[in-house]
Amino acid sequence: MFCQNCGEKLESQNQKFCASCGSVISNTTDAPQTPQLKAEQYQAPSKVWPVPVYESKPIEVGEPGPHSKRSLAFAIVSLALAAVGFVFGSSNFIRVMMPYSYSYGFGGVLGLIIGVIFNITGLIFGILSKKNCSNARNFEPINTLKKVGGVFAVFGIVINSIPLAIIFIILVLPILVVLFIFF
C-alpha cells in the first residue's frame, strides 16, 4: 500500500498515519494500491534533519589578568633557560664527544649535566606557561598578552625538548642498549 498524499510506501497495511508526511491513512478496500497522482502534483518526500542550535557567547575583550601575565613571564623564562642550556649543552657536548679537546675551563660532563638541567627547568617553565595560558583562556577576557604567552610557551617547550631528545638519543640510549645486551 502507498500513502494517498505523498506516495510513500507504507510499512504495514494497518498503519494509521504516513511515516513520511504524517497524513491520515484511510483503510478502505476500494483504495488503489498505487498512488494516482499526476507528475505535476507529485512532490518527493523531504527529509527534515534537525539542526542543533547553539548559543553564541559574547566575546569579551579586556585588560590582561594574572594568568595572562604569568603565562608570558613563564614563557620568557623558558626561552631564556633554553638559550642558556643551549650555550652550556652544545659547547660541553662537543667536549664530551671529542675527548682530546684542548679547551680548558668549566666543561665536560659536568657542564653537559648543567645544560641538561637548564633545559629541563626551561621545559617545566614552558609547561607552566601553557597551563597559565589555558587558565587565562577560561577565566579572562581575550587579550594580546595571553596570545603572545601561548605562542612563546609552545616555542619554549619545543626549543627545550630538542636538546633533551638529542642527548637521550646520542648518549643515554646507547648506554641503555649496552647495559641491556651485556647484563
Secondary structure, 3 states (H helix, E strand, C coil): CECCCCCCECCCCCCCECCCCCCECCCCCCCCCCCCCCCCCCCCCCCCCCCCCCCCCCCCECCCCHHHHHHHHHHHHHHHHHHHHHHHHHHHHHHHHCCCCCCCCCCCHHHHHHHHHHHHHHHHHHHHHHHHHHHHHHHCCECHHHHHHHHHHHHHHHHHHHHHHHHHHHHHHHHHHHHHHHC
